Amino acid sequence: MTTDPPTMKAIVQRGYGAPERVLQLDQTTARPVPGDNDVLIRVRATSVNTPDSATVAGVPYVLRAQAGLRRPKQPIRGSDVAGMVEAVGQGVTDLQAGDEVFGSLWGSANSSKPGTFAQYTVVPASQLVKKPAGLSFEEAAASVMTGLTSLLAMRDVGHVGPGTRVLINGASGGVGTMAVQIAKSLGAEVTGVCSARNVELVRSLGADHVIDYATQDFTKNESRYDVILDNVLNHPPKAVARLLTPQGVFIPNSLGISGKLLGGLPRVARAALMGKGSTDVKFVTLAVNHENLNALVRLLESGEAKTIIERAYPLDDAAGAITRVLGHHASGKIAITV
């Protein structure tokens, strides 16, 4: 006699378009089964990242060539996760059932695994660490992609240290709020660019100077910076790179929001081409591993960085969470409580 596999609640994407139209709550999705080196997690929280919202909208259209032409090949969005270990594969020795963990599915090798907008998910043990007791599940889940991106951008790509002059465009978003704090923890002098309503937020995170983009075009600034992290790409790359010191590093970190066919990819390409010349242009390659996750844990536990969450939505309203991110005006992160 065979028994049906256990099921779970999950947000399933049926096509591309408006989140409320293409995302559906499904209560009959099969619960994933961990492989030898995987961990089955009872999800307590996840968060929305740009790849999630872009895949739901299906814009820019060119992204569908990889995700799936008419609908995404993997219908469950989400990569960041925090929750309780339900079971482990036979090759996992550092975690056990009942442990509180956080981490991410992010990485091309995991593209076939179901995402985290669900009651359960499976994540490689190598991409998980134990959650600090003082961190809520929402704070932990919302810290991973943005925290690691910021850490790698500042520490490894920009080589930020005491006295480094850093400019962060999009300083009030998920990556921006983390980058401001991490740059300050490394001793940098930080200038943040954001909207007027977020000036005090960015200043409270430690920024030495804050520019309201509505009243001042930062590319016309006469100051010069050793590192520029551009999370928006709303200006031509040449105009931004003009602000670099002779040895400065330009770090583009956005696909932009213009153009349904290619989005901001042409602007990213122009930035990359500049890197073939005299401008030092570098991109962040996100690496989710124990070393980087533990470095993030140290920042969070020490208080040198904290996760800024604008709002946590229930799983049933994942469409609302995606819609908020698609508006490009969220302050900090949008989390999802499961």
Summary of the structure (lengths in Angstrom):
residues: 338
radius of gyration: 19.9
end to end distance: 33.2
largest distance: 75.7
contacts: 1221
relative contact order: 0.16
helix: 33%
strand: 28%
